[in-house]
Amino acid sequence: MPRRVHFRGELLKNAQFRPEPILGRIVIDKVVVNDEVFLSPPVRSDTASFVSLLNEKEIYDNTLLIPFPYTEHDAEAFIRLADLRSKAYRRPLDWAIRTTAGRLIGMVSYHGASQFDSSREEVGYWIGKPYWNKGIMTSVLQTFVQLGFVTYGFERLELPIFCTNAASKRVAEKAGFHLHSSIPKAHIKDGRPIDVDLYLILKA
Ligand SMILES: CC(C)(COP(=O)(O)OP(=O)(O)OC[C@H]1O[C@@H](n2cnc3c(N)ncnc32)[C@H](O)[C@@H]1OP(=O)(O)O)[C@@H](O)C(=O)NCCC(=O)NCCS
């Protein structure tokens, strides 16, 4: 069977691809961000890192899908889900952010909008608090945008950010997103309405 790349567009130069013999397609394994950080799918041995980094109220307060307190069961369920999503979408949507030693320090994901409209995705991310304000997420997001446009073939990426999350808005701007609109009462979290600023970036 001829080997076939199932991504549209070109392949990102700093990504490593692995042939999958049974399906005859190529699976992306690793994306190098810079000398300090790379991306690869989350695996079972990341469970302890998830639990230690996500028992942090400030991460819970600024995100919608992460439970608090965060348990081993939550981590295992997320890792299983990421694997299922990767198979269903025929490419990984959830990427662990790792130090060069392989330690998980955060996550960056496409949320799955491309199931219904392959031209666009929504992005979400977090980094463990000990790693904040070192420029890591800005570099990761810049690379993730390229992965989305060059390799996955998206035309538009969306980044909804809670209005109060100044650090994330700064990251979005540094990675080339622009503020598109503000959505009052976009969500209800812990019984309180959350206003969201919607940031966008379009493929050039
Ligand atoms: C948002 C988050 C991912 C940023 O990651 P990071 O690796 O620290 O980001 P960077 O270091 O690349 O950039 C952070 C920027 O925000 C700025 N910043 C940090 N706290 C800030 C604050 N309270 N007000 C204004 N700017 C702030 C930093 O100074 C830096 O900007 P600069 O380079 O111009 O100085 C991280 O704080 C996090 O995981 N927060 C909790 C979860 C979350 O908010 N996820 C995003 C949901 S949309």
The ligand as a Gaussian input file, in Angstrom:
#p B3LYP/6-31G(d) Opt

LIG

0 1
 C       -1.417000      31.909000      30.651000
 C       -0.176000      31.046000      30.759000
 C       -0.321000      29.832000      29.851000
 C        1.033000      31.878000      30.326000
 O        2.158000      31.011000      30.201000
 P        3.645000      31.589000      30.324000
 O        4.571000      30.548000      29.832000
 O        3.850000      32.112000      31.685000
 O        3.573000      32.821000      29.294000
 P        4.801000      33.703000      28.765000
 O        5.900000      33.691000      29.774000
 O        5.117000      33.275000      27.372000
 O        4.159000      35.146000      28.683000
 C        3.451000      35.700000      29.782000
 C        3.253000      37.194000      29.565000
 O        2.197000      37.645000      30.390000
 C        2.680000      38.688000      31.214000
 N        1.954000      38.626000      32.460000
 C        2.014000      37.674000      33.422000
 N        1.168000      37.976000      34.406000
 C        0.532000      39.115000      34.040000
 C       -0.474000      39.927000      34.646000
 N       -1.022000      39.595000      35.819000
 N       -0.880000      41.036000      33.986000
 C       -0.342000      41.375000      32.788000
 N        0.607000      40.635000      32.162000
 C        1.036000      39.521000      32.792000
 C        4.157000      38.412000      31.361000
 O        4.854000      39.564000      31.786000
 C        4.481000      37.991000      29.930000
 O        4.501000      39.098000      29.050000
 P        5.895000      39.831000      28.603000
 O        6.725000      38.782000      27.918000
 O        5.457000      40.930000      27.706000
 O        6.561000      40.298000      29.863000
 C        0.045000      30.559000      32.222000
 O        0.066000      31.684000      33.051000
 C       -1.051000      29.623000      32.689000
 O       -0.979000      28.426000      32.449000
 N       -2.076000      30.160000      33.372000
 C       -3.178000      29.340000      33.910000
 C       -3.999000      28.649000      32.839000
 C       -4.436000      29.601000      31.750000
 O       -4.679000      30.777000      31.979000
 N       -4.557000      29.074000      30.527000
 C       -4.994000      29.864000      29.379000
 C       -6.454000      29.844000      29.242000
 S       -6.970000      30.846000      27.850000

